[in-house]
Structures are given as C-alpha cells and as structure tokens.
Amino acid sequence: MPVQDIDIVAFDLDGTLLNDEKKVSPLDLQTLVQLHRLNILRVVATGRNYYSLLKILPFDFPADYVVFSSGAGIMDWKSKQILYTRLLEKNELKLAVDILIQYQLNFSVHLAIPNNHHILLHAPHPMADDLVNYTNFYKDFVSPFNPNIIPKQATQLIALLNHHVYLFDELQAKMSFAKTILTTSPINHQSMWMEIFHKSVSKANGLQWLCGYLKMEHLVTIGIGNDFNDIDLLNHTHYSFVVSNAPYELKEKYPWVKSNNESGFTEAVASIVKF
C-alpha cells in the first residue's frame, strides 16, 4: 500500500504502545517520529484521564492529538488545549448510581474534565480492593461518595464487577441512557470493570469528531489496541490490529502482532506503511 493512502494512526497506550514498565520502546518512538515526517497524524486513544496522561507522557511526546478518557475528551497534544468534552449530566448520574447501589456494587464517580482525577468513592462491599488500589493513585483527590449529593456533571463512573461479569449485559440494558464499556482492570489485570459514560462517548466517536474538526474527509486509518475498550475504535478504523497480549477473544477477531513488550505497535504500522 502506498504510504500516502494512510492519514491517521490511532493507538491505545497501556498494554499497547506502553510496555509493562509504562515506557515506549526506542523502536516505537522512532516509528512515531517517522509517521510525522510522512505527514501521518498520530492520535493517542486512551482510557487515561487528563491528569494521568500528563503524568505518564513526556511534554514533548511525539503525538498530534489525544482522545482521552475513552473518548470523553479530546486534546491538541502540542498546545495541551482541550478541544472537546462529553459529560454525564446530573439526571443520568442519579439513574446510574441508583442502579449500582441496587446491585450492591462498589463504584467510583469521576468529576468533570479536566478534573476527572477527582474521585468520589463508594466501596462498602467485599472485594473492593482493586478499585481502592486504583483510587490510591489519586489519594489526594479522593472523597467518600454521598448519595444525597450528586454532582451536576461527571466524566464517568467505574463499577467493579469482579466475578459478577455476567451482570454486564443486564446492567447495560438498564443503562440504555449511557455508554457502558467492559474493560480489564489496569491494576491487577484480572478484575473486570464496567465503565459508564455519556451515551455518545467512545474512542471511535472521538476519532470521528476529530476528523470533522480537522475538516478531513475520507481518511484512511490504522487502529491498534489491546483490550475490550478498544473494540469501538478497531471496528471503526480501516486497518485494525491488536497486540499479542490482548485477550484471546480479540485475537480471534482482529489481526494480531507482537506484544506491547516487543514493539508490536511498530510491527502493525510497518505492515501497512512502508517507511
């Protein structure tokens, strides 16, 4: 395929571009720089929030745009300007909270972008360790959740399903007013989380909005991911890959490349883009 046929490479961070030490390999960094030289846009598509993103990536990281918080926010990486947000409103939050409390699930509420590292924690039930350990990364910004005080807006909720992953479909049906995403815990890499966003939020919709913002039509895109929360993106991009450390169900559905520890990102890009 001629290189000019590719306009955007969109890629996840954790478990995809970042290795298990949360670093980018020298080879993958070189690939990102080469993409810029070829005028191919580099779009990070991550579940990380704004605060976490700025802590994990160097200020001069070689990217052009970032779709963060799974598509709830979009930023121009060079200027660090937030271009777009899509938030849950108070009535939607109240509905979601009531359902999670009814099911006796541990959950967290993440305030509106750019402050979605400020977390309201509801963890009174057994097996809350994974969620508590996650919020410990933001310990200076965590408060107990009070069901009598619902924020006017929030970016998302995270519900800890643990061994009750079978509840996802049932909860998704009850929360038809929101976007629900099943994802693997980034903490213990075993627990299953249910993330709840505004109905229009997804990495794919974020990428689509960005293309409209840039007034670029009929773009040809590559998508690279590693987990269930990347499915929308992978179904949207023209050429889609998962790294070999992705769940088996994803490797059955999408072409797969080497792992995040073996520069699978570069392998995926190089299979389409000829440097």
Backbone torsions as a table, in degrees:
resi	resn	phi	psi	omega
1	MET	NA	130.0	176.4
2	PRO	-62.0	142.6	-174.8
3	VAL	-61.7	-32.6	-176.5
4	GLN	-67.0	-9.7	179.5
5	ASP	-78.8	-11.0	179.2
6	ILE	-105.3	128.7	-178.2
7	ASP	-107.5	-35.0	-174.3
8	ILE	-140.3	138.2	166.4
9	VAL	-114.4	117.6	180.0
10	ALA	-110.2	132.6	-171.4
11	PHE	-148.2	145.0	174.8
12	ASP	-75.9	162.9	177.6
13	LEU	-97.5	-76.3	-172.0
14	ASP	-64.8	124.7	179.2
15	GLY	80.9	-3.8	179.8
16	THR	-120.7	-74.9	176.1
17	LEU	-81.7	-44.1	179.2
18	LEU	-75.7	135.5	175.5
19	ASN	-79.6	-175.0	-174.9
20	ASP	-67.6	-14.2	175.7
21	GLU	-96.2	11.1	179.2
22	LYS	63.3	34.1	177.7
23	LYS	-118.7	160.6	174.3
24	VAL	-103.8	130.8	-177.8
25	SER	-66.9	152.4	176.5
26	PRO	-55.6	-37.1	179.6
27	LEU	-65.4	-43.2	179.3
28	ASP	-67.4	-36.2	175.7
29	LEU	-62.7	-41.6	178.4
30	GLN	-62.7	-40.0	178.3
31	THR	-62.7	-42.8	178.3
32	LEU	-61.2	-40.3	178.1
33	VAL	-66.2	-41.0	179.6
34	GLN	-65.0	-36.3	177.3
35	LEU	-60.5	-40.7	178.1
36	HIS	-62.6	-41.1	179.2
37	ARG	-63.2	-27.0	179.9
38	LEU	-93.1	8.2	179.6
39	ASN	61.5	33.6	174.5
40	ILE	-101.0	123.8	-178.0
41	LEU	-69.5	138.7	178.8
42	ARG	-107.9	113.6	-175.6
43	VAL	-118.0	112.6	172.8
44	VAL	-73.8	133.2	177.0
45	ALA	-127.8	99.3	-168.1
46	THR	-130.3	156.4	172.3
47	GLY	-83.4	-9.5	-178.8
48	ARG	-63.6	148.2	177.0
49	ASN	-84.1	173.6	-175.5
50	TYR	-58.4	-46.6	-178.3
51	TYR	-63.6	-47.9	-178.9
52	SER	-64.5	-38.5	-179.7
53	LEU	-60.0	-45.4	-178.5
54	LEU	-70.5	-20.8	177.3
55	LYS	-83.1	-32.6	-173.5
56	ILE	-88.3	-30.6	-176.0
57	LEU	-103.6	137.1	173.5
58	PRO	-60.0	152.3	-177.1
59	PHE	-57.2	-33.8	-177.0
60	ASP	-102.1	24.4	178.8
61	PHE	-54.9	136.3	-173.9
62	PRO	-76.6	79.3	175.5
63	ALA	-140.3	164.2	-179.2
64	ASP	-106.9	-45.6	-179.9
65	TYR	-138.5	157.5	177.5
66	VAL	-131.4	122.6	168.2
67	VAL	-93.5	107.9	-173.5
68	PHE	-114.8	171.3	-176.1
69	SER	48.9	44.1	176.6
70	SER	59.7	21.2	178.2
71	GLY	110.7	-1.9	177.9
72	ALA	-73.3	-18.6	177.9
73	GLY	-142.4	153.1	177.1
74	ILE	-136.1	136.8	179.9
75	MET	-134.4	150.2	168.7
76	ASP	-80.0	114.9	-171.5
77	TRP	-67.7	-38.7	-177.4
78	LYS	-62.3	-46.3	-177.9
79	SER	-89.2	-14.5	-174.7
80	LYS	64.6	18.8	179.2
81	GLN	-81.6	131.4	175.3
82	ILE	-79.8	123.8	-175.7
83	LEU	-97.1	-23.4	-168.2
84	TYR	-158.4	140.6	169.4
85	THR	-140.8	152.8	174.1
86	ARG	-140.0	116.5	-168.9
87	LEU	-120.2	157.0	170.4
88	LEU	-78.2	136.0	176.9
89	GLU	-91.5	167.7	-172.1
90	LYS	-56.4	-42.1	-178.1
91	ASN	-66.2	-36.8	177.9
92	GLU	-69.4	-39.8	176.7
93	LEU	-59.8	-45.3	-178.5
94	LYS	-61.3	-43.9	178.4
95	LEU	-60.8	-46.8	-178.6
96	ALA	-64.6	-44.2	179.7
97	VAL	-61.1	-44.2	-179.6
98	ASP	-60.3	-39.0	179.6
99	ILE	-68.2	-44.3	-179.1
100	LEU	-65.4	-38.5	176.9
101	ILE	-66.3	-40.4	178.3
102	GLN	-59.1	-37.5	-179.4
103	TYR	-87.3	3.7	178.3
104	GLN	55.3	47.9	179.4
105	LEU	-102.6	145.6	171.4
106	ASN	-77.9	138.8	-178.1
107	PHE	-154.5	167.5	176.1
108	SER	-132.2	148.3	176.2
109	VAL	-113.5	128.0	-175.9
110	HIS	-109.6	121.4	-171.8
111	LEU	-65.4	176.4	-171.4
112	ALA	-66.7	142.3	173.4
113	ILE	-54.7	136.9	8.9
114	PRO	-90.7	9.4	-176.6
115	ASN	-99.7	32.7	-178.2
116	ASN	-81.0	8.7	166.3
117	HIS	-88.1	-5.2	171.4
118	HIS	-86.2	120.8	-166.6
119	ILE	-124.8	137.0	170.8
120	LEU	-104.1	119.6	-171.5
121	LEU	-105.9	129.7	174.5
122	HIS	-123.2	98.9	-175.2
123	ALA	-137.8	59.4	-177.8
124	PRO	-88.3	-8.1	-172.7
125	HIS	-100.0	162.0	179.1
126	PRO	-59.3	161.1	175.5
127	MET	61.0	41.6	178.5
128	ALA	-96.0	2.4	-170.9
129	ASP	-54.9	-43.1	-174.8
130	ASP	-63.1	-42.1	178.9
131	LEU	-69.6	-40.5	178.5
132	VAL	-63.4	-42.8	179.2
133	ASN	-63.5	-35.9	176.5
134	TYR	-64.2	-48.3	-177.2
135	THR	-68.8	-18.9	177.1
136	ASN	-62.7	-24.4	175.9
137	PHE	-66.6	-19.5	-178.3
138	TYR	-120.6	32.1	-168.0
139	LYS	-56.6	-28.0	179.2
140	ASP	-76.7	-6.9	-175.2
141	PHE	-124.2	16.1	-176.6
142	VAL	-105.5	133.4	176.4
143	SER	-130.9	156.3	175.9
144	PRO	-66.7	144.4	177.0
145	PHE	-80.9	133.6	176.1
146	ASN	-113.8	111.2	-176.4
147	PRO	-63.3	-13.9	177.9
148	ASN	-87.9	-6.0	179.3
149	ILE	-127.7	95.6	-179.0
150	ILE	-95.9	127.7	178.9
151	PRO	-60.6	155.0	177.8
152	LYS	-66.0	-34.5	178.4
153	GLN	-146.0	156.2	173.0
154	ALA	-151.4	155.9	179.0
155	THR	-78.0	-43.3	-175.9
156	GLN	-166.2	170.4	166.8
157	LEU	-123.5	150.9	171.8
158	ILE	-122.1	122.8	176.4
159	ALA	-109.3	132.3	-178.8
160	LEU	-89.1	113.9	-177.5
161	LEU	-90.2	-29.0	-176.7
162	ASN	51.7	-121.9	-177.7
163	HIS	-85.6	5.2	-178.9
164	HIS	-101.7	33.8	-178.1
165	VAL	-61.3	-23.3	177.9
166	TYR	-62.5	-17.6	179.8
167	LEU	-76.8	-12.7	-172.8
168	PHE	-56.1	-49.3	-177.5
169	ASP	-61.9	-39.3	179.8
170	GLU	-66.1	-44.8	179.0
171	LEU	-66.9	-37.9	178.7
172	GLN	-60.9	-41.1	178.7
173	ALA	-64.5	-38.5	179.8
174	LYS	-72.3	-22.7	-177.5
175	MET	-108.9	46.0	-179.5
176	SER	-64.0	-14.3	178.3
177	PHE	-79.2	-5.6	-174.4
178	ALA	-133.8	170.0	172.4
179	LYS	-96.9	125.0	179.8
180	THR	-115.8	134.9	-176.3
181	ILE	-128.8	131.4	173.9
182	LEU	-90.9	129.6	-179.2
183	THR	-145.7	156.6	179.6
184	THR	-85.3	138.8	-179.4
185	SER	-57.1	130.6	174.0
186	PRO	-78.9	-2.6	-177.9
187	ILE	-91.7	-61.6	-179.8
188	ASN	-104.4	-2.9	177.2
189	HIS	58.8	22.9	179.8
190	GLN	-131.7	-47.1	-179.4
191	SER	-62.5	149.5	177.3
192	MET	-105.5	133.8	179.2
193	TRP	-108.7	150.0	169.0
194	MET	-113.0	115.9	178.2
195	GLU	-98.8	138.3	-173.8
196	ILE	-124.2	122.5	-176.1
197	PHE	-130.1	175.9	167.6
198	HIS	-55.1	147.8	-171.8
199	LYS	-56.5	-30.3	-175.5
200	SER	-90.8	1.2	-174.8
201	VAL	-79.4	128.1	167.2
202	SER	-166.8	160.6	176.5
203	LYS	-63.3	-36.7	179.3
204	ALA	-65.0	-45.6	178.7
205	ASN	-64.7	-34.5	176.4
206	GLY	-63.4	-43.8	178.6
207	LEU	-65.1	-39.9	179.2
208	GLN	-64.9	-42.3	177.3
209	TRP	-60.5	-43.0	-178.7
210	LEU	-61.3	-41.2	178.5
211	CYS	-62.2	-39.8	176.8
212	GLY	-65.9	-41.8	179.0
213	TYR	-60.4	-38.2	-179.2
214	LEU	-83.2	-2.8	-178.3
215	LYS	54.9	44.1	179.1
216	MET	-115.2	121.1	-177.3
217	GLU	-111.8	157.9	174.8
218	HIS	55.5	42.0	179.7
219	LEU	-77.1	147.5	174.8
220	VAL	-105.1	127.1	-168.0
221	THR	-126.6	151.0	170.7
222	ILE	-114.6	136.3	175.8
223	GLY	-123.5	137.9	-178.8
224	ILE	-134.9	126.4	-178.1
225	GLY	-147.3	-171.6	-177.8
226	ASN	-149.6	-2.7	-173.8
227	ASP	-144.8	175.9	-174.5
228	PHE	-62.4	-29.7	-179.9
229	ASN	-75.2	0.1	174.9
230	ASP	-97.4	-4.6	-172.9
231	ILE	-59.7	-44.6	178.9
232	ASP	-57.5	-43.5	179.5
233	LEU	-64.1	-46.9	-176.3
234	LEU	-66.9	-29.0	176.1
235	ASN	-77.0	-16.1	-176.6
236	HIS	-94.2	-37.8	-175.3
237	THR	-76.1	153.9	-175.9
238	HIS	-71.4	-39.3	178.1
239	TYR	-122.5	118.2	-171.2
240	SER	-126.4	137.7	-177.5
241	PHE	-136.9	151.7	166.2
242	VAL	-121.7	152.5	176.0
243	VAL	-80.8	160.7	-170.9
244	SER	-68.8	-15.0	176.3
245	ASN	-85.5	5.6	175.5
246	ALA	-70.4	158.6	175.5
247	PRO	-58.0	150.7	-177.6
248	TYR	-54.3	-39.0	-177.6
249	GLU	-60.6	-33.4	179.6
250	LEU	-78.2	-35.0	179.4
251	LYS	-70.8	-21.0	173.4
252	GLU	-74.1	-27.4	-172.3
253	LYS	-95.9	-32.2	-174.1
254	TYR	-125.0	152.0	172.6
255	PRO	-58.6	141.6	-179.1
256	TRP	-123.4	153.1	-176.6
257	VAL	-123.6	-173.0	-179.8
258	LYS	-60.0	168.4	-174.3
259	SER	-74.0	173.6	176.3
260	ASN	-65.1	-18.2	177.6
261	ASN	-90.8	-2.9	-175.9
262	GLU	-126.4	27.3	178.6
263	SER	57.6	44.1	175.9
264	GLY	-60.5	-29.6	176.7
265	PHE	-55.7	-49.4	-179.6
266	THR	-64.6	-39.5	178.2
267	GLU	-59.9	-42.9	179.7
268	ALA	-63.8	-48.9	-178.8
269	VAL	-61.9	-45.7	-175.4
270	ALA	-67.3	-20.0	178.3
271	SER	-73.8	-15.7	-179.0
272	ILE	-116.3	-46.0	-177.3
273	VAL	-95.5	124.8	179.4
274	LYS	-97.5	110.3	-178.3
275	PHE	-77.1	NA	NA
